Amino acid sequence: MKNKTKQIKKVLATLIVGAFFLFFWLNGPLHFTEVLAHLEVEETPYSKSKFVGTKKESEHFKEVGAVEVEGHGWSLVNDEAKEKKAFKMLSSKEEDNRIAQQELESITKHVKQLFSNSIKTEGHLAEFGPFLSIRYEDEDFLYLETQHNLNHIRGYGGPIQLGVLIDADGNIKQVQHVSSKETVSYLEKVQRRGYYEQFTEVPLEKKHQIDAVSGATLTTEAIAETTTSLIDLYHPEIEEYYEDLNSSSFYIIAKNTLWWVLHIVVIALLFIYGFQKKYKKSKRDIQILSFVSVLYIGFFMNNSFTYISFLHPFLGTSVSSLIALYSLFSLLGAIWGKNLYCKYVCPYGHLQRVALNLSKNKFSKKFFISNKWVKRIRDGIAIILITGVLLGMRSWGNFEVFPDIFGLEFISFWFGVSLLLVLVNIRYPFIWCRIACPTGAVLDKISEVVK
């Protein structure tokens, strides 16, 4: 009778998970208003304003703050800009004008800090915010920047604020990351993989498809969508500025390459191995499994599947096919296999296991807190983080150790924490998993409910 009740619970849980999966697959994420989002500054250590593009072009651009020291780079001369058609002021309210002026000063500051010599810019106000016209060696440019008017488009950590530079021919010259709450290692990965270079010389009169960065899919898709929507917002002003240019049909979309299929196959095989009971799971097999997880999912994919992946559909954030299936496997693994993800798939868990095996467990010691309190602490951390994220504190979703360590972000805070925990793990095995991991807390709780 007890086994029958347990099976009924598992079937019901599977049907509920399947229903949610199908609902969000067919309908997309829910529209969600982040009521506390304004309390956080959308900034990361990576978000020092910079233009990024091809290697040749990027030599001419400067990081904000570096230009005053180095004193060279792509300098804008102090020529007077060409006379352009007048731009209308669409806001008549004094308060609206004051806010718009502040936004204009903000983006003007961003642009001026990018170049080594003093420049002249001309500011304009449109319905959705300010923009700049600038000039460089007889060539004219427009600079557009999101001013929190596209917050419905979200990456992994929420909205991504961008700036777009358009050249005299009506092509995108550069895309600028201004600020966001994205995980630093993923932002660095996006830049290293040459993602921004795909925007260079993209004409505004055409439709385009570029490659998303595997392992940072949500971030790169959001950047492309934000760029498209920013051009769409300002297309009347763009067309007024550039004669005979039709930007109304412009869009650029980032799509995953077929690499994601191989990724999900490898992940699925790890889950299947953990679930099957026909072949005995030997110590040697687990060691091989650990190296596959660490090397492939960790260093090669560096894919951040966490408890936040379960929350994304409720926060208005779309998920890729890879993350959707990854989440489904993890949930089913918690229902039918007593948390298969933590036992057989998680790369950081396996990294701790590799460290223990290399040390031959000589230094292991009994945990200094009782299991009862360990569980309470981990559950408390998970509840606090989930509540905070749902209330709009999206940066709390970056409370994870493995993105930075597998991304080899040596100077980041979380890399130091991750490495330290791996070393402490030799003394107190699986210390992160046992006392702090919110993802493990969620999956273990699901397993407890259905057992």
Secondary structure, 3 states (H helix, E strand, C coil): CHHHHHHHHHHHHHHHHHHHHHHHHHHCCCCCCCCCHHHCCCCCCCCCCEEECCHHHHCCCCCCCCHHHHCCCCCCCCCCCCCCCCCCCCCCCHHHHHHHHHHHHHHHHHHHCCCCCCCCEEEEEECCEEEEEEEECCEEEEEEECCCCCCCCCCCCCCEEEEEEECCCCEEEEEEEEEECCCHHHHHHHHHCCCHHHHCCEECCCEEEEECCCCCHHHHHHHHHHHHHHHHHCHHHHHHHCCCCCCCCCEEEEECCCHHHHHHHHHHHHHHHHHCCCCCCCHHHHHHHHHHHHHHHHHHHCCCCCHHHHHHHHHCCCCCHHHHHHHHHHHHHHHHHCCHHHHHHCHHHHHHHHHHHHHCCCCCCCCCCCHHHHHHHHHHHHHHHHHHHHCCCHHHHHCCCHHHHHCCCCCCHHHHHHHHHHHHHHHCCCHHHHHCCHHHHHHHHHHHHHC
